[in-house]
Amino acid sequence: MRKKDNKERKSPQGKPYSEVEHIVNSREQYLFSKEWKPDGNPSALLFICHGVAEHCLRYDDIAKRYNDLGILVFAHDHIGHGQSEGDRVHLTDFMHYVEDVIQHVTEKQKLYPDIPVFIYGHSMGGAITIRAMMEKPTLFRGAVLSGPAVIPSPETATTTRIKSYQNDPLVYHGYMKAKWGLCTLSCLQYIQAHLNTIEWPFLILHGDEDKLCSLEGSQVLYDRAASTDKTIKVYKGAYHQLHHEPEGVGEQSVDEMVNWVKERM
């Protein structure tokens, strides 16, 4: 997954990829990658699929909670995000996100062939997760979806109340690009048209004050999926990034997602 001849390639932050953990996708792009290892041999794998404009290191607390269960957690920054190559939050095909996830998970699973694989997706990462599982349903044991993008919300002015997000230099703070929007909408239309084909286990967590990804989308996903193992939990008064919500909501949502995976290991 790492290349030997990468001395000239540098991250958007100017750091040589020879000094940065990374994978190389099928389009020869360098993607920053991160792995959180538990003590001892892992009992399961879990891939974290981050949301739009952010990066995978923002999920360190969640990863460490899964480590406590003996789960090896891994992730990468999507193309155009964080420390990965690519024009910032730009797309020509939403499936590029999906293909990179499938590639990374498949390569990691080859190293640990006899343990289950789970996937966690937040926001846009939820849409990527759903499409990845639609493409490769047998690759995963189940999915945790936090505020997943299924139906876009018309209220996009409210983004986040979280100061750590606003001050994070690895987060993209510019305007969303038209091509990215078109590619994402196309993906969401595909997902909505194929919800009844979903048969895999999933947990949905969603705040009812989420202004970025519509709670309606999560409810439609839950209602239309053919899965026999499906759960939806709605948090009253909570916004988009549940795991960063105050007043104990963040801790409660992380407990919920960790316990769901624990029960299915």
Secondary structure as UniProt FT lines:
FT   TURN            12..13
FT   HELIX           17..19
FT   STRAND          22..24
FT   TURN            26..27
FT   STRAND          30..36
FT   STRAND          44..49
FT   TURN            52..53
FT   HELIX           56..59
FT   HELIX           60..67
FT   TURN            68..70
FT   STRAND          71..76
FT   TURN            79..80
FT   TURN            82..83
FT   TURN            88..89
FT   HELIX           95..111
FT   TURN            113..114
FT   STRAND          117..122
FT   HELIX           124..135
FT   HELIX           137..139
FT   STRAND          142..146
FT   HELIX           163..166
FT   TURN            169..170
FT   HELIX           178..193
FT   HELIX           195..197
FT   STRAND          202..207
FT   TURN            208..209
FT   HELIX           215..224
FT   STRAND          230..235
FT   TURN            236..237
FT   HELIX           242..244
FT   TURN            246..248
FT   HELIX           249..263
//
